[in-house]
Amino acid sequence: MPNSKSKLTAMLGIGLAMTGMAVAQSSDSNQALINALIKKGVLSDQEAKDITAEIAKEQSAAGVQGNGDKFLQKLTFSSRFQTQYVGLDTQISGVAHNPVYTEHFLLRRMLFGVNAQFGDGLSSTVVYDLSNDSFDKAVLTWKQSDRAILDVGLAKAPFGYEESAIGSGDLKAIERSEITRYIDEANNGRRLGAASYRTGVFLHGSESGFFYNIAVTNPERNEYSGDSTNTAILVNTSGGVGSTGGAATNKVAYYGTGGYGGSYTENAVTIKYKFGYEYGFDPDQGGPGATIGTGRNISLNGGYVDLSLNNLSVVAEFEQANDDSGIANHVNAKPHGFWVQPSYKITPQWEAVVQYSTVNSDGRGVALSDVVRSAPSGGTMETSDEWYFGGNWYIKGNDVKLQAGYIHADSNKTLAGAAATAQTNGVRSQLQFQF
């Protein structure tokens, strides 16, 4: 007869199986485990029947019945934790005193996500950033095939490959490039706030290597919690995802990207490739400084390529905006720039990364603080560029990794044409844990 210790072990095993069932483990695997324990004499037939009945009971309780035919099939939790250290020194030409040296620890992201799978291709996803009081995603999804997947809610507009297609957990240079930040980050009188987080309808799909992603959204960027009718809960002066439209935000914006990708292997050489074109139209969001108004639109164009040859990878993207009256009334600005990033996997755990990015504001202006996270302003200049040299240690793949790198960034030439410069040098590191 099995002793009490082996019986306890068996019960613990069944308990784990039941826990697995609670997170969508199949009932077949539970039954296989029970049969194996019967065969080994650990469980009697009656005990097996009792446990099977208990699992069936728990499984019935785990499937949460909603209103009507809304039946929850699977519930999945996810999280991403990122903490950074930055040490940046900024020097400005022609000033008596340079900015204070930046030396700081920060919680970059604390994302928590929930995905609920329903029947008939329906699911919902909510991802919230606890460190920033903001949503990273909140959509209801309907999928019938890979050719057409419909999302409704808040997501990133399909413009900017680095912003919309490369998740924050997959960035090799820790932070996104200068041109991505200049076009996407909130309008502060220089940056445009023309893409990234939007509320609307998103349709995407793929077939035989071809892919597309199109969206119709509100024109304004907004991912923060709150409602514009309650000024007591504004975040970063933003009214939140509950905001209603205003005179400058009542027209919908349009975004889209399309392209082709695939892979090829021969003689132990694997080549992967992806390239695409991207477009956006943001009505009434242009204008001088942070002033937006009717008839001042922003249009976006860009293209990207993502190539890899075994352990070597190269990604590059060009982006351009046309900002109606972006400099002054009836004086447009066409900010543009690009980023390129080669990387090489030295071993499965160690990777070397270099990234170069640049912005030409075309008269609208750019400051180091606009495009280099944690850097001071350095003054409003015409152009900016940044080098990043770093390495990544994949401790447990991408789920647990340590990144570190050296930053060198310059901004040059005042808007009046004077020869002035600001320069930032320093280090940035980041520890990431996700599941």
N, C-alpha and C positions, 0 to 999 in steps of 0.2 A: 504493500500500500504506500502511496506517496506520503511523505511527511508533511507537517504543517508548513515548513519553510518552502518546499516545492509548490505546495498549494497556493501559498501567498505569492510566490513568483509568478505562477500562472495567472492569478487574479490581477497582478500588476500589469502583466502582458496584455490581458484583455482590456484593462483600464486604458493603457496606451493606445490600443487599437480603437477603443471608443473615442478617445481624444482625437485620433487621426480622422475618424469618421466625422467628428464635429467640424473639422476643417476640410471636408469634402473628400476624405479617403473613401474608396469604393467599398461596398458591402461584400464584394467577392473576396477581397483581401482579408477582411475580418473573419469570414467563414473558413478561409484556408488556414488561418492561424488556429481557430478552434478545432478543426479536423486534425491538425498536426498534434495538438495537445491531447486529444482523445487517443490517437494512435500510440503516443508515448506513455499512456496510462496516467497522465497527470490529471485529466478530467474524466468523470464518469459521463455516461450518456445523458443522465438527468441534469447534471451540472451544466453540460454543454447546452441543453435545451433551455435551461433557465437563463444562461448568459445570452444566448441568441435572442430570447424574448426581450431581455433588458436592452440589448443593442437596438432591436427594432423599435422599442418604446422611445429610446433616446433619439433615434434617427427621425422618428415621427415628430418629436418635440423640436428637433433642430431645424426642420423645414418650417420656417415661420410662415403661416398663412396670413396674407394681407387681405385687403378689401377685394372682393370679386375674385379674379383669377390671377392676382399678383402673388406668385409663389416664389419665395427666396430659395434658390438652389445652392448657392455658394457665397460665403462671405470671407473676404481676404483683407488682412491688414498689412500695411507697409509703413516703413519709416526711413528717413534719411537724416543723419546727424552730421554736421560739418562744423568744426571749430578751426579758427585761423589765428595766426600771428602775423603781424605786419610791422616792418621796420623800414621807414622811408625817410630819406633826407632830400629836401627840396632847396635848390639855389635859384635865385632870380637876379637877373642882371640889372644893375643900376639902382638897387635899393640899399638902404642903410642897414636893414635887418632882414634876414631870411626867416621863413616860417619855422615854427618850432618843430623839431624832429618828431615824426610820428612813430610811436612805439606802443603797440596795442594788441591785446587779445580780444577776440570777438566770437560770438556764436553766429556763424554765417547763415546757417539754415538749420531749422528743426522741423522737418516736414513729417506730417502724420497723414496717412491715407487709408481710405476704406473703399473697397470695390465690392459691389453687390451684383451677382449674376442671377438673372431671372430667365424664364423660358422665352422661347420665340425670338432669340437673338437680342433681347433687351438686357441692359446692364446700366449701372450708374457708378460714377467715380467722384469722390471728393478728396482733394489733397489740400491740407492747410499748413501754412508756415507759422509755427508758434513764435518764432523769433522775430517776425516782422508783421504780425497781425494781418496777414494777407492770405488770399487763396492762391494756390498754384494751379489748381484745376477743379472744376465743378461741373460735370456734364452728365446728361442722360444719353446713352448710346443705343442705337439700333443697327444691328449688323445681320445681313442675310448672306453675304458672301464677301470675299476679299475685294471685289470690284467696287463695292459701294458701302461705306460705313458712315452713318450719320450721327454727329454729335450736336447736342443742343445745350447751351449753357456758357460757362466761362472757360476759355482755353487760350492758347497762344495763337495769334494770327499766323497763317502760313506765309510769312515773309521773313527772310533771314535764316539761312540754313543753320548757322551757329546758335541762334536764339531758339528757333522752333523745333529743329530736328535733333539737336544734341542736348540731352538733358543735363541738368546741373551736376549730376553724379558721374557724368562721362567726360567732363571737361578735362583736357590734358594740361592746360596752362592755368588751371585754378580759376581764373576769372575770364570773362568774355572779352573779345578784342575791342579796340577803341572805336572802330566804325560801327560795330554792333551796338555798343552802349550809346553812341551819339545819336543814332537813328531811333533806337527803341526806348531808352530811358525817358522818364517823364520830362515834359517841356519845362525848362527853367530859364527860357530866354535865349538859350543857345542850342541845347539839344532839342530834338524834334518831338519825341514821344509818339512816333508815327506807327509803331507796330507793337509786338509782344501781346500782353494780356488784353483780351477783348471779350465782350459778351455777345453771343450771336449764334448762328447756325453754321456748322462746319461739315463738309462732305469730302471724304477722301477714299482712295482705293488704289489697287494695283492689278496688273494683268500682264503676264509674259515679260516682266522687266520694266514695263512702263508704269508710271505712277502719277498721281495728281492729288492736289489738296486745294480746295477752294472754300471761301468763307464769305458770308454776309454778316456784318457785325455793327455794333455801335462804333462811332468814330473815335471816341475817347479811350485812352488807356486807363484802366482802373481795376485793381485787384484787391483793394482794401475792404475790410469789414465796415459796416455802417450804412447810414442812410442820410442823404443830403438834407433831409428835412429836420435832422437833429444835429445841430452844430456842436453839441457836447461830446459827440463820439466821432468827430472827424479824425482821420489818421493821415499824417503828412499833408494836411490841408485838403484832403480828398474826401468826398462825400460817400465813397464806398460803392459796393456792387449793387446796393439798393437804390442808387440815385435815379431820379427821373431825368428826362431830357430837358435841355434848355435851348435857347436860341441858336447856340453854336454847336449843339450836339444832337439835333433832331433828324439829321440825314444819315443814312447807313453808309458804311465803308465797305469796300470790296478788296479781297485779297486772293491771290492764287499762285500756286507753283506747280510745275510739271517737269518730268524728266524721265531718265532711263537709267537703270542700273543692272549689274549682273556680276558674274565671276567666271574665271577660266583657269583650268588647271592642266598642266602638262609637264612631265619630267620633274616632279616634285616642286614645281613653281606654280604658285597660286596668285592670280591677279584678280583683284576686286575693284569695281569702278562704279561710280554714280555721278551723274551730272544733271543740272537742272536750271531752269529759268524761273524767276519770281517777279511778281508784280503786286502793287498795292495802290489804292486810291482812297485818300482820307479827306472827305469834304469838310470845309470850313475850319480846318485845324491848322492852317498856315497863318502867316502874319509876322510883323516885326516883334522881336522880343518874345515875351510870353503872351502877347495879345493875339487872340484868335478871333475870327469874325467871318460873317457870311461872304461867300465868294472867294475866300482865300483858302485854296486847297493845297494838299500835299500829295504828290504822286511819287511812287517808288518803282525802281527797276533794279534788278540784280541777277547774278548768275554765280554758280558754284560748281566745283569739281571735288570729288573725294576718291582718292586712289590709294591702293595698297599693293605691295609686292612682297609676299611673305611677311617678314617682320618690319618692313619699311612702309610708312604711311605718309601721304601728303594731302592736306586739305587746303583749299583756297576759295575765297569768295570776294566778289566785287559788289558794292552797293552804291546806289545814287538816289538822291531825292531832289525833286523840284518843289521848292517852297514859295508859293505865291506871296509876294510882298514880304519875303523872309528877312530882308535887310531894312527896308523902309517901304512906305506906300508906293506901289507900282514899281518897286525894285526887287526883283526876284533873287533868290539864292539857290544854288545847285550844289549842296554839300555832297561829297563823294569820298570814297576810300576803299581800302581792301585789307584783307588779312590773309596770311599764308602760314601754314604750320606743318613742318616736317617732324616726324617722330620715328623712333626706332626702338623695337623691343630687343634689348641686349640679351635678356633671358626672359622666361615666362613671368618673372617677378619684377624685373628692372627695366625701366624705359627712359630714354632720353628724349627731351622735347625742346624745340625752338619755335617761337612764334614772333612774327613781325606784323604790326598793324599800323595803319596811318589814316588820318582824316584831313581833308582839305575843306574848310567850312565855306569857301567861296564868299567871304564877306560877312557871314552871319556871326562867326566867332566861336572859339572853343577854348576851354580852360583845362588844365591838367585834372582838376577835380571832376570835370564832366566825364572823363574817359578812363581815368586810372583810379580804381576804388581805393579809398582811404588817403589819397593824395590831397594836399591843399591846392588852392586855386592856381597861383602862379601868374594870374592876370589873363585877360581875354586876348587871345592871339588868333592868327589866321589859320595855322596848321598845327598838327600834333602827330607824333609817331612814338611807337613803343617797341622795345625788344624784351623778350622773355626767354631766359635760358634756365631749364629746370630738369628735374628728374622725378619719376613716380615709382614708388615701391608698392607693388600689389601684394599685400600681406596675405589676404584671403580673396584673391581676385579683385574685382571692383567693389566688393562689399566691404572690405576693410583695406584701406590704402592710405599711405602717407605721401604727400606731395610737397615739394619745396623748389624754389627758384629765385633767380636774380632778375630784377627789373631795372631797365634804363628807359626813361621816357623824356621827350623834349616837346615843348611848344615854342613856336617861332613866329616872329613878325607881328606887330600890333596891327589892328584893323586900319590904323592911319598910315600904315606903311613903314613905320619906324623899325629899325633893326633891334629887336629885343628878344630875349630868350628866357625860358624857365626850364629847369631840369630836375628830374626826380630819379634818384638811385636808391636801391634797397632790396630787401628780401620779402618774400611772402611764402608762408607754409600753411598746409591744411591737412587735418586728419579727418577721414570720412569713415563712417560706419552706417551700413544700411541693410535692410532686410525686406 
